[in-house]
Amino acid sequence: MTKQPIIIFGLGRMGSQIAKRLHKKGFKVRAWNRSIEPVKAIKKAGVFATISIEEAIGLKTGESNKSGKSNNKPVSKEQRIFWVMLPHAIVDDFILGKEQLGAHLRKGDIVIDGGNSFYKESMRRAAEFKKRGIHFFDCGTSGGVWGEKNGFALMVGGPKEKWPVIQPFIKALSAGDNFAYLGVAGAGHFTKMVHNGIEYGMMEAIGEGYAVLNASPFRLDLSNVTRVYQQGSVVRSWLIDLTRNIFDHEDIKGTIGKIDANGEGEWTVNTGKEFGVDVRVIEDSMNVRRESVDPKNQGKFSNKIVALLRKQFGGHAIHGKVKDKKQIKMLK
């Protein structure tokens, strides 16, 4: 195992899981977050964490972890590895700007963007960093809130000659064999973008299919139907497993069927059109999400299932619950 520490920036749902999984696997992990609560939470897992970028990269001494023993040792003056897990809209300012991590990067550093950035942006960032002698990887990361326990799926693009340096971290984050170096910068985020587009289409198909089952005259036990689908059927999948969780544990009737979209589905549709590829299923699933903003569509059974699937795999928030009979009537 490498003795090289990895410094993780961003302790949201995914970032905190990544930090904890690597820590449990025996890697030296340091972490940063802008707000204090996620920092306090991950310290309880034994991970060094701070709200100071300078402290995270070892430029100044900070406080001890919960054990009372400080593990805030300076990061090596050799090659440093930074994993960035931030919303795509702020990545440029954070890694290329002069006020945050970008101010401290130096020749030889490795920067990994593990979030959901648009692949062309990753290609541009890689080119800018290359001029400065900094190595940039884009890593599409899938696994949702189950990744820490079960392992993530990781799709990586970047300089092939530096892949052996980060491969031990990537392998440890994976479930074993569900990771790959896929090519030059942009390949990782491109593959993850399409993954999410496929996800949009699959989830919408599941939602609509179950809406048909729910509307049938047979008074079907949908959990029981899903139990059958789960084993040996053509449609068996993790999403079907999570659908069973919905029928067993969620309040479908009381759920508001508003479905958020984070951008990757739209990127996939636009890229498909750019390449002359027919992406009508993914595009239709995107349109359904846009239309779910309208309250008249929020009572649709299919929309409720898709919204709850997002909660199941990614911990995404549901937009409230139906509170009374009047509201239920409005959403019908």
C-alpha positions as CSV (number, residue, x, y, z in Angstrom):
1,M,0.0,0.0,0.0
2,T,1.2,3.5,-0.8
3,K,2.3,5.7,2.0
4,Q,1.4,8.8,0.0
5,P,-1.3,10.8,1.7
6,I,-4.4,11.9,-0.2
7,I,-6.1,15.2,0.6
8,I,-9.9,15.3,0.0
9,F,-11.7,18.6,-0.6
10,G,-15.4,18.5,0.0
11,L,-17.2,16.4,2.6
12,G,-20.7,16.2,1.2
13,R,-22.5,12.9,0.8
14,M,-19.9,11.4,-1.5
15,G,-16.8,13.1,-0.3
16,S,-17.2,12.1,3.3
17,Q,-17.8,8.4,2.2
18,I,-14.7,8.5,0.0
19,A,-12.6,9.8,2.9
20,K,-13.9,7.3,5.4
21,R,-13.6,4.3,3.0
22,L,-9.9,5.2,2.2
23,H,-9.3,5.7,6.0
24,K,-10.7,2.3,6.8
25,K,-8.6,0.8,4.1
26,G,-5.5,2.1,5.8
27,F,-4.6,5.1,3.7
28,K,-3.4,8.3,5.1
29,V,-6.3,10.7,4.6
30,R,-6.7,14.4,5.2
31,A,-9.9,16.3,4.5
32,W,-11.2,19.8,4.1
33,N,-14.7,21.3,4.0
34,R,-15.8,24.9,4.0
35,S,-18.4,24.5,6.7
36,I,-17.6,23.0,10.1
37,E,-20.3,20.4,10.7
38,P,-19.1,17.9,8.1
39,V,-15.6,18.4,9.5
40,K,-16.7,17.6,13.1
41,A,-18.6,14.5,11.8
42,I,-15.7,13.0,9.9
43,K,-13.3,13.6,12.8
44,K,-15.4,11.2,14.8
45,A,-14.4,8.5,12.3
46,G,-10.7,9.3,13.0
47,V,-10.0,11.3,9.8
48,F,-8.0,14.4,10.1
49,A,-10.2,17.3,8.9
50,T,-10.2,21.1,8.9
51,I,-11.9,24.2,7.5
52,S,-8.5,25.6,6.5
53,I,-7.0,24.8,3.1
54,E,-3.5,25.6,4.4
55,E,-3.9,23.3,7.3
56,A,-5.3,20.5,5.1
57,I,-2.2,20.6,2.9
58,G,0.1,20.8,5.9
59,L,1.2,24.4,5.6
60,K,0.3,25.2,9.2
61,T,-0.4,23.2,12.4
62,G,-4.0,22.6,13.5
63,E,-5.9,21.0,16.3
64,S,-6.0,17.3,17.2
65,N,-8.5,14.8,16.3
66,K,-10.9,13.2,18.8
67,S,-8.2,10.9,20.1
68,G,-6.2,13.9,21.3
69,K,-3.3,12.9,19.1
70,S,-2.5,15.3,16.2
71,N,-2.0,13.6,12.9
72,N,-1.5,17.0,11.2
73,K,2.0,16.2,9.9
74,P,3.3,18.2,7.0
75,V,2.5,16.8,3.6
76,S,5.6,15.6,1.7
77,K,7.4,18.1,-0.4
78,E,7.3,15.5,-3.2
79,Q,4.3,14.9,-5.4
80,R,1.0,15.6,-3.7
81,I,-2.4,14.1,-4.5
82,F,-5.6,16.2,-4.1
83,W,-9.1,14.8,-4.6
84,V,-11.7,17.4,-5.3
85,M,-15.4,16.5,-4.6
86,L,-17.2,19.7,-5.2
87,P,-20.2,20.9,-7.3
88,H,-19.1,21.4,-10.9
89,A,-20.0,25.1,-10.9
90,I,-17.3,26.0,-8.4
91,V,-14.5,23.7,-9.5
92,D,-12.8,26.3,-11.6
93,D,-12.6,28.9,-8.9
94,F,-11.4,26.3,-6.4
95,I,-8.6,24.6,-8.4
96,L,-7.6,27.3,-10.8
97,G,-8.3,30.5,-8.9
98,K,-5.8,32.4,-6.8
99,E,-7.7,32.3,-3.5
100,Q,-8.4,28.6,-2.7
101,L,-6.5,25.4,-3.6
102,G,-5.3,26.9,-6.8
103,A,-3.1,29.3,-4.9
104,H,-1.2,26.4,-3.4
105,L,-0.7,24.1,-6.3
106,R,2.8,23.5,-7.6
107,K,4.6,21.6,-10.4
108,G,4.2,17.8,-10.0
109,D,1.0,17.9,-8.0
110,I,-1.9,15.5,-9.0
111,V,-5.4,16.9,-8.9
112,I,-8.4,14.5,-9.2
113,D,-11.8,15.9,-9.9
114,G,-14.1,13.1,-8.6
115,G,-17.4,15.0,-9.0
116,N,-19.7,15.4,-12.0
117,S,-18.0,18.0,-14.2
118,F,-18.8,18.3,-17.9
119,Y,-16.2,16.4,-19.8
120,K,-15.2,19.3,-22.1
121,E,-14.5,21.4,-18.9
122,S,-12.2,18.6,-17.7
123,M,-10.4,18.5,-21.0
124,R,-9.8,22.3,-20.7
125,R,-8.7,22.1,-17.1
126,A,-6.2,19.3,-17.9
127,A,-4.7,21.4,-20.7
128,E,-4.3,24.4,-18.4
129,F,-2.7,22.3,-15.7
130,K,-0.4,20.6,-18.2
131,K,1.2,24.0,-19.0
132,R,2.1,24.3,-15.3
133,G,3.4,20.8,-14.9
134,I,0.4,19.7,-12.8
135,H,-1.3,16.4,-13.6
136,F,-5.1,16.3,-13.8
137,F,-7.4,13.3,-13.7
138,D,-11.2,13.3,-14.1
139,C,-12.9,10.5,-12.2
140,G,-16.5,9.7,-12.7
141,T,-17.7,8.3,-9.4
142,S,-20.9,6.2,-9.0
143,G,-22.3,4.5,-6.0
144,G,-24.4,7.0,-4.1
145,V,-24.8,6.7,-0.4
146,W,-24.0,3.0,-0.6
147,G,-20.4,3.5,-1.8
148,E,-18.6,3.6,1.5
149,K,-20.0,0.2,2.4
150,N,-20.2,-1.6,-1.0
151,G,-17.5,0.3,-3.0
152,F,-17.8,2.8,-5.8
153,A,-17.7,2.4,-9.6
154,L,-14.9,4.7,-10.9
155,M,-14.2,5.8,-14.4
156,V,-10.9,7.6,-14.8
157,G,-9.4,9.8,-17.5
158,G,-6.0,11.6,-17.4
159,P,-2.3,11.2,-18.0
160,K,-1.5,7.5,-18.4
161,E,2.0,7.8,-17.1
162,K,0.6,8.9,-13.7
163,W,-2.1,6.3,-13.5
164,P,0.0,3.9,-11.4
165,V,0.3,6.6,-8.8
166,I,-3.4,7.0,-8.2
167,Q,-4.5,3.4,-9.0
168,P,-4.1,2.1,-5.4
169,F,-6.6,4.8,-4.2
170,I,-9.0,4.1,-7.0
171,K,-8.9,0.3,-6.5
172,A,-9.5,0.7,-2.7
173,L,-12.5,2.9,-3.4
174,S,-14.0,0.3,-5.8
175,A,-15.9,-2.9,-5.1
176,G,-12.9,-4.8,-6.5
177,D,-12.9,-4.8,-10.3
178,N,-15.4,-2.0,-11.2
179,F,-12.9,0.7,-12.0
180,A,-10.9,1.5,-15.1
181,Y,-8.4,3.9,-16.6
182,L,-10.3,4.8,-19.8
183,G,-8.0,7.2,-21.6
184,V,-6.9,10.8,-21.8
185,A,-8.5,13.7,-19.8
186,G,-12.2,13.9,-20.3
187,A,-12.8,10.2,-20.8
188,G,-13.8,9.6,-17.1
189,H,-16.3,12.3,-16.9
190,F,-17.6,11.6,-20.4
191,T,-18.3,8.0,-19.4
192,K,-19.9,9.0,-16.1
193,M,-22.1,11.6,-18.0
194,V,-23.5,8.9,-20.2
195,H,-23.9,6.6,-17.2
196,N,-26.1,9.2,-15.7
197,G,-28.1,9.7,-18.9
198,I,-28.7,5.9,-19.0
199,E,-29.7,6.1,-15.3
200,Y,-32.3,8.8,-16.1
201,G,-33.9,6.7,-18.9
202,M,-33.9,3.5,-16.8
203,M,-35.5,5.2,-13.8
204,E,-38.2,6.7,-15.9
205,A,-39.0,3.4,-17.5
206,I,-39.2,1.8,-14.0
207,G,-41.5,4.6,-12.8
208,E,-43.8,4.3,-15.8
209,G,-43.9,0.6,-15.7
210,Y,-44.9,0.5,-12.1
211,A,-47.5,3.2,-12.7
212,V,-49.1,0.8,-15.2
213,L,-49.0,-2.0,-12.7
214,N,-50.5,0.3,-10.1
215,A,-53.3,1.3,-12.4
216,S,-54.3,-2.3,-13.2
217,P,-57.6,-3.9,-12.0
218,F,-55.7,-6.7,-10.3
219,R,-54.9,-5.0,-7.0
220,L,-51.3,-6.1,-7.3
221,D,-48.9,-6.3,-4.3
222,L,-46.1,-4.3,-6.0
223,S,-43.5,-5.4,-3.4
224,N,-44.4,-9.0,-4.3
225,V,-44.2,-8.3,-8.0
226,T,-40.8,-6.7,-7.5
227,R,-39.6,-9.7,-5.5
228,V,-40.2,-11.8,-8.6
229,Y,-38.5,-9.3,-10.8
230,Q,-35.4,-9.3,-8.6
231,Q,-34.3,-12.8,-9.4
232,G,-33.8,-14.4,-12.8
233,S,-35.7,-11.8,-14.8
234,V,-34.4,-9.7,-17.7
235,V,-35.1,-6.5,-15.7
236,R,-33.4,-7.5,-12.5
237,S,-31.0,-4.8,-11.3
238,W,-29.9,-2.7,-8.4
239,L,-32.6,-0.1,-9.3
240,I,-35.2,-2.9,-9.1
241,D,-33.8,-3.9,-5.7
242,L,-34.2,-0.3,-4.5
243,T,-37.7,-0.2,-5.9
244,R,-38.5,-3.1,-3.6
245,N,-37.2,-0.9,-0.7
246,I,-39.6,1.8,-1.8
247,F,-42.6,-0.5,-1.6
248,D,-41.5,-1.9,1.7
249,H,-40.4,1.2,3.5
250,E,-41.5,4.5,1.8
251,D,-44.7,6.5,2.0
252,I,-45.5,6.6,-1.7
253,K,-48.9,8.1,-1.3
254,G,-47.6,11.0,0.8
255,T,-44.6,11.7,-1.5
256,I,-44.6,14.8,-3.7
257,G,-43.5,13.7,-7.2
258,K,-41.1,16.5,-8.0
259,I,-37.9,15.1,-9.6
260,D,-34.6,17.1,-9.5
261,A,-32.0,17.0,-12.3
262,N,-28.4,17.8,-11.8
263,G,-27.3,18.4,-15.4
264,E,-25.7,15.2,-16.5
265,G,-28.8,14.0,-18.3
266,E,-29.1,17.2,-20.3
267,W,-25.4,17.0,-21.1
268,T,-25.9,13.5,-22.5
269,V,-28.8,14.6,-24.6
270,N,-26.9,17.6,-26.0
271,T,-23.8,15.5,-26.7
272,G,-25.8,12.8,-28.4
273,K,-27.3,15.4,-30.7
274,E,-23.9,16.9,-31.3
275,F,-22.7,13.4,-32.4
276,G,-25.9,12.8,-34.5
277,V,-27.1,10.1,-32.1
278,D,-30.8,9.5,-31.4
279,V,-31.3,9.9,-27.6
280,R,-35.1,10.3,-27.5
281,V,-35.6,8.1,-24.4
282,I,-33.1,10.1,-22.3
283,E,-34.5,13.3,-23.6
284,D,-38.0,12.3,-22.7
285,S,-36.9,11.4,-19.2
286,M,-35.4,14.9,-18.9
287,N,-38.6,16.5,-20.1
288,V,-40.6,14.5,-17.5
289,R,-38.3,16.0,-14.8
290,R,-38.8,19.5,-16.1
291,E,-42.6,19.0,-16.1
292,S,-42.5,17.7,-12.6
293,V,-42.0,21.2,-11.4
294,D,-45.6,21.8,-12.1
295,P,-47.8,20.7,-9.1
296,K,-50.3,19.1,-11.5
297,N,-47.7,16.5,-12.4
298,Q,-46.5,15.9,-8.9
299,G,-49.2,13.4,-8.1
300,K,-48.2,11.0,-10.9
301,F,-47.2,7.6,-9.5
302,S,-44.3,7.3,-11.9
303,N,-42.9,10.7,-10.7
304,K,-43.1,9.6,-7.1
305,I,-41.3,6.4,-7.8
306,V,-38.4,8.2,-9.6
307,A,-38.1,10.8,-6.8
308,L,-38.0,8.0,-4.3
309,L,-35.4,6.1,-6.3
310,R,-33.1,9.2,-6.2
311,K,-33.5,9.2,-2.5
312,Q,-32.8,5.5,-2.2
313,F,-29.5,5.4,-4.2
314,G,-28.2,8.9,-3.6
315,G,-29.8,10.3,-0.5
316,H,-31.4,13.1,-2.6
317,A,-34.0,15.1,-0.7
318,I,-37.7,14.6,-1.4
319,H,-39.5,17.9,-1.8
320,G,-41.7,17.5,1.2
321,K,-44.6,15.2,2.0
322,V,-48.3,15.6,1.2
323,K,-49.7,16.9,4.5
324,D,-53.5,16.7,4.1
325,K,-56.3,15.4,2.1
326,K,-56.8,18.7,0.3
327,Q,-53.2,18.6,-0.9
328,I,-53.6,15.0,-2.0
329,K,-56.6,16.0,-4.0
330,M,-54.7,18.8,-5.7
331,L,-51.9,16.4,-6.7
332,K,-54.2,13.9,-8.3
